[in-house]
Amino acid sequence: MSETRIYQELVKIVGSKNISNDPKVLEEYSEDLSFFPKKKPKYVIWPRNRNQIQKTIKLANSLNFSIIPVSSSSGPRHHGDTIPRNNNSIVLNLSKLKKIINIDRKNRVVMIEPGVSFGELIPHLYKKGLKILTPLHPRSSKSVLTAALEREPIIIPRYMWDSSDPLLCTEVFFGNGELFKTGTAAGPGSIKQQKKSGQAQVNPMGPTQFSPFRLIQGAQGSIGIVTWATLKLELVPSIQKVFHLQSENIEELLDFQYELLKYRLCDELLIVNNLNLACLIKEDSSEILQLANSLAMWNLIFVISGRDQLANDKIDYLEGDIHDIMKEKKLKLSNNKSKINKDDILKFLNQADANPWRLRLNGGCQDIFFISNYEKITEFIALVENQIANNLGIYIQPINQGTSYHCEFDIYYNPNNQEEALYVKEKFMKTSIDLMNSGAFFNRPYGLWAKEVYERHEDSTYRALKKVKRIFDPNNVLNPGVLCFDD
Amino acid sequence: MVLEKDIFKEFEDIVGIGNIDDGEVITNVYAYNWCMEIFNYMEGKEPIPFSPIPKAVVLPSSTVEVQQIVKLCNKYRIVFKAQSTGLGPWNQPSTDNSIIIDLRRMNKIVKIDEKNLYAVIEPYVSGSQLQVEIMKYGLNCHMPGAGPQVSPLASATSMNGPGFTSPSTGHSARNVLAVEWVLPDGEIMKLGAYGLKNNPDFFHGDGPGPSLRGIMRGWAGTKSGLGVFTKVAVKLFPYPCSTEYSVKGYSPNYDFEIPEFMKLYVMDCGNFKKLETVMLRVEEQEISFMCSYLSGFAVMAIFSNSIESLMDKIAIGQMKAPLVVIIAARTQREFYYKQKVMDFLLKKFKIKNIIGKIYTPNPTFYAEALRSNLGLHGFIATGGFQSTKGVADTANVCLRSTKSNIPLKKGFIKQGVIVNDFGEGTWMTSYESGHYFHMESPTMFDQTTEQSVSGMAEYMEKSNQLDLLKHLGAPFFVEGTRMHELFGPHMSNYHIWLRKIKEIFDPNNISDSGFYITPQNK
């Protein structure tokens, strides 16, 4: 099928103002901050509604081109999952779908479109006494829905009842263009009828005997295109008390955070090394390095909080119980030794920022992340530290109520320095592969990792995923080539 | 129908002599189950408590044996139905060209991972066995409403999964980590980190990439319609109070020492509107171990062990909108704080706790609450009960569903086919500190009379139709082709996708589809 025909048909669907083949625009989508090989899409389109999305998918099925969905309006992309793999790809940019459809205080849920960013949503919710469960200090322009679809770890592990949280129900177009709703949103009845009967699409499970939202999540846009989703909210506390404990020994902090999590004593909870904490607090390189040098190697950050009339009573009980645990464990950690203003910590825990914290030190970052159990964290840290001596940020995030840990290693570098970039590229893949060989579970296999990850996983997984892809995207039009969908 | 001798021998070679039986006695016993009569009636069959009789029962002792059995079933086109603790009709084969895979020899707690807060279990480990072991680490598990005697693996992978402690322990489907699963074609699938070739472990169940938990189950499980689950890792939770557990006496009159920091509240909210407000506020405070709305009759039942003891509680049965809350704490500070919150809410909403004033339950109640053993009280009045409804979304839709069901149920009570609970019989619980709710309507009937069985079945059908008509969510028991084809067109045509999953993962339709969905051509 000729390119002209595809272009003409797309113009009919989205209008000439919402399609581009401007080389500058295409160039922008041809690469990201990862080392994944560059390739330009044919066009970029900005649909305005779900009908246009559906027509585009159906067109792709009939004219045999590929669709790569993206959601964030601007800002850097990181992991190679939106770079075209074949010559016949278009980018479907969902950033114009940016309605906050419904904020429901009573049922603690929000329904949003994919273009809604953290920078927009957080203040909106705050006014209503609500908060979204966020990844660590997200970029303001980052799509909230994409973060949830990509299973980015959230910073309050006790609220992560399932590794899929905070994602609840979705409206999705599968690869053949058919519309579907997952969870209780499926029905009986339309969303309007469900609302009339008092429902709020808060149960992600189902419909009935399968949970397709789990197939869409983590799929890098290769199973379906989500047009709205409901996300779980929590109430904004009236008091937040920040703890910043430092140690040269991460095992001491890991042991203590385990107790905090086991008994559900705190909200936000994470461990970062000195460099990452400094990147989260400061914006300027020299200030980052200065602060990092003044901190202990390992930093445990946690927050206890209370709400309403009995907020102080809750803080007293939590503080008392935490103090008892520290006494029992003979921990000599002190919250008073921190030189960091607690408001600065709350800022990065509660807010989004236009300046991505991972790019503040040197302008570039390659992040290696995976899931580990408790015992292997220190082994993985030693492995990475052995290979990357400088400019290494480390972030350990307990997830899923303490049943596993997101381990992240941020290699900071200057991307404009070719020699440095080449060195990092080599280190990035070698270290990643060494980690995989040591049992690190790369459960979000982006870009260059994908092939390596699936080779180290049971073949039955690969075969089952291909069957799933065949069911929901029979003509392989949605982001072909990602994950194990390489044919 | 029995297995041909050669085929019997092939199965026997897999599991060993004595671990397969095709005798009339054994196969007939396996054809019986509680509530089978209702499902038979609903399928237009004779309302007897027997399913088709399986050709044989095989008892594997390992995943490899399960795999070999499944492969043999594919070879000879014999349907298999897997079961563990085996409660209810969902364990029954839908055809006599079937064998039962009874997993009772796979009964090990494979691992208790204290530091990563999960346990790995085989199919025949019961909830009570698991709980006793993990209490040693100050941990607790989620148990389904069916009780501590059933298999947590079955609940997590294959069945439903609401429980009385759901406010603090969630739902079985959401507590699943890694899984070992024999697919209908005999391939062994290991979900999540357990599928790693280097250092496989159970701490995570999703990925790499999309989570295959999405086809494994939904709000409900596939009930052996999509393979056999041989191991599952389930999340563990902090035990809510001291793990000292002192019980004396003989069944059913035990004496239990109530743990130091545990308190029960039973409050009449007067009406559903206020009940919803109070329930949401209690749950927002994240203080409850258990938080359920139970109809007056159901409150009477959870405190009773016999019809006689049920009847002497008429006074508490007159509450219009009772809310049952248990708070429990590990430390005195935590307990004082939780009590203070409850005191504050009681005062704010002008409601009273009847416990210790109007009624004081036997201490055994607290033991049953900790053991999630309250469901058994549904059997007290007639020896038989089943639930209708099963919506799970907001508190509001649950209460609407409850309300709309009352006149319908009263009609059947009037006919004398089900027990008179004033039409209100309901259990509704919060999940995950009030993030969602579910309700069901337990109904007592007489399994021994055809009139009562058919009445109960007709009531269930009408209740399903009401849910469809009023958009009150999908009930629990939307399973089996007939129900999927009834509900699917009203629910995003999900049945078409579900059927595609069945067809592609079970090309020979060997994993019993009776409580799942049949392929298109069957």
Interface residues (C-beta under 8 A of the other chain):
Chain A: K106 N107 R108 R151 W161 D162 S163 S164 E178 L179 F180 K181 T184 A186 G187 P188 G189 Q193 Q194 K196 S197 G198 Q199 A200 Q201 V202 N203 M205 G206 P207 T208 Q209 F210 S211 P212 F213 R214 L215 I216 Q217 G218 A219 Q220 I223 K232 L235 Y258 L261 K262 Y263 R264 Q309 L310 D313 K314 D316 Y317 G320 D321 D324 I371 S372 N373 Y374 E375 K376 N400 Q401 G402 T403 S404 M436 N437 S438 G439 F441 F442 N443 R444 P445 V453 Y454 R456 H457 E458 S460 T461 R463 A464 L465 K467 V468 R470 I471 F472 L483 C484
Chain B: D113 K115 N116 L117 Y118 G138 G170 H171 A173 R174 N175 L177 L183 E187 I188 M189 K190 L191 G192 A193 G195 L196 K197 N198 N199 P200 D201 F203 H204 G205 D206 G207 P208 G209 P210 S211 L212 R213 G214 I215 R217 G218 W219 A220 G221 T222 K223 G225 K235 F237 P238 L280 E284 R330 T331 R333 E334 Y336 Y337 K340 V341 F344 A392 D393 T394 N396 V397 L399 R400 E432 G434 H435 Y436 D467 L468 K470 H471 L472 G473 A474 V478 E479 H484 F487 H490 M491 S492 N493 Y494 W497 L498 K500 I501 I504 F505 Y516 I517
